[in-house]
Amino acid sequence: MIKDVLAEILENRYISGRLYRLVLRLPKEDIKEIKPGHFAMIKPVDTYDPMGRRAFAFADFEEDKAIFYYEVFGRGTALLTKRKPGERLPILYPLGKRLFSYEGEKHLLLGGGVGLAGLTLLAKELRKLGKKVFIVYGARSREHLGMLEWLEKEGFEYEVFTDDGSYGRKGFVTEILKEFSRDWVVHACGPKPMLKTIKRMNTGHKVYFSLEERMACGWGVCLGCVVKTAGGYMKRVCYEGPVMPMEEVVL
């Protein structure tokens, strides 16, 4: 059941690059219903300027705390950085109908930039189910690797790539696909060029994309987040997604 509540801000802090960490208090009974792949629509300000909400993936939970990571891209997220602990934000959740698949025993998670936040909850759920998990995290430079702290804290096996070689391996996260056998299920979330590269490589892995598109409503009404599918149809990322098999999506 979708809820629309005013959630108390517990933390809203700058990490590095353009990345911030936002923590909101939510009812524990609601948190139990949220699964990997679900997202929320959060209104950054109390006014009508800007009017719309912004989409954020649920990245993690700690008791009654819902944790989100976001990058500053435009006016809405810039205004969100000004909000202080103790203030309240309108949040609509849980959204998304098509979530991650847990099928398979070995799972390779590829996160590009803040896209990693769309996979962290999945990583924890897969580990809980006894699956093998390997995470690959990439960004432009060391400055933009703001989620390293989360990776180190959680203790997953992982590899880091940076475009400029300032940390980890120089290159792109997609290069790791050549090093993993086809029995690894791949889950990827990140910028569209990264997803296009994975599709073009066609390595034979079973691949799921967690898609990031601009959304106005979050529940399938505005049709602002549609993507073309291989069958020639248009599907709404917020409603028929956000997770879709790679072969189904035309990028």
HUMOUR-V906280 format. One record per backbone hydrogen bond with DSSP energy under -0.5 kcal/mol. CO is the residue of the C=O (numbers start at 1). NH is the residue of the N-H. E is the energy in kcal/mol with one decimal. If there is no record, write none. Layout:
co: {CO	CO}
nh: {NH	NH}
e: {E	E}
This chain:
co: {3	5	5	7	8	8	9	11	13	16	18	19	19	20	20	21	22	23	23	24	24	25	27	27	28	30	31	35	36	38	39	40	40	41	42	42	54	56	57	60	62	64	64	65	65	66	67	67	68	70	71	74	75	76	77	79	80	84	87	89	90	91	92	93	95	97	98	105	106	107	107	108	108	109	109	110	110	111	111	112	113	114	115	116	116	119	120	121	122	123	124	125	126	127	132	133	134	135	136	137	138	139	140	141	142	144	145	147	148	149	150	151	151	157	159	160	161	162	162	169	172	173	174	175	176	177	181	183	183	185	186	187	188	189	191	191	192	193	194	195	196	197	198	205	206	207	208	209	209	211	216	223	225	227	228	229	233	235	235	236	236	241	241	242	244	245	245	246	248	249	250}
nh: {93	7	91	89	10	25	86	23	21	19	72	15	16	22	70	13	68	10	11	26	66	8	30	31	32	33	34	38	100	58	95	42	56	92	44	54	42	40	59	67	65	26	66	62	67	24	59	60	22	20	73	78	79	80	81	82	83	87	9	7	43	5	41	3	39	99	243	132	185	109	134	110	187	111	136	112	189	113	138	115	116	117	118	119	120	123	124	125	126	127	128	129	131	130	107	157	109	159	111	161	113	163	164	144	145	146	148	151	152	153	154	155	156	135	137	169	139	165	171	162	175	176	177	178	179	180	184	106	185	108	208	110	210	112	194	195	196	197	198	199	200	201	202	207	186	246	188	211	244	213	53	226	237	235	250	232	229	227	237	240	241	97	98	211	209	248	249	249	230	251	228}
e: {-2.4	-0.7	-2.8	-2.5	-0.5	-2.3	-2.7	-3.0	-2.7	-2.9	-1.7	-2.7	-0.8	-0.5	-2.1	-2.1	-3.1	-3.1	-1.5	-0.5	-3.3	-0.5	-0.8	-1.9	-1.6	-1.4	-1.2	-2.3	-1.1	-1.5	-2.5	-0.6	-2.7	-2.5	-0.6	-2.9	-3.0	-2.9	-0.6	-2.8	-1.9	-2.4	-0.5	-2.0	-0.5	-2.5	-2.4	-1.2	-2.8	-2.7	-0.8	-1.9	-2.4	-1.8	-1.4	-1.3	-1.6	-2.0	-3.2	-2.9	-2.3	-2.2	-2.2	-4.1	-1.9	-0.7	-2.0	-2.8	-3.0	-0.6	-2.2	-0.5	-2.5	-0.6	-3.2	-0.5	-2.3	-0.7	-2.3	-2.0	-1.8	-1.7	-1.7	-2.2	-1.1	-2.4	-1.8	-1.9	-2.8	-2.0	-1.9	-1.6	-2.6	-1.6	-2.8	-0.6	-2.8	-2.0	-3.0	-2.4	-3.4	-1.8	-1.6	-1.3	-1.8	-0.8	-1.4	-1.8	-2.7	-2.0	-2.3	-1.4	-0.8	-2.4	-2.5	-2.8	-1.5	-0.7	-2.2	-2.5	-1.8	-1.7	-1.4	-1.2	-2.0	-1.1	-1.6	-0.5	-0.5	-3.1	-2.6	-2.9	-2.8	-2.3	-0.9	-1.5	-2.8	-1.9	-1.9	-2.2	-2.5	-2.2	-1.4	-0.6	-3.0	-2.7	-2.7	-0.8	-2.6	-0.5	-0.6	-0.6	-1.5	-2.8	-2.9	-2.2	-2.9	-2.6	-0.5	-2.3	-0.7	-1.7	-2.5	-2.7	-2.9	-1.4	-0.7	-1.2	-2.1	-0.6	-0.5}
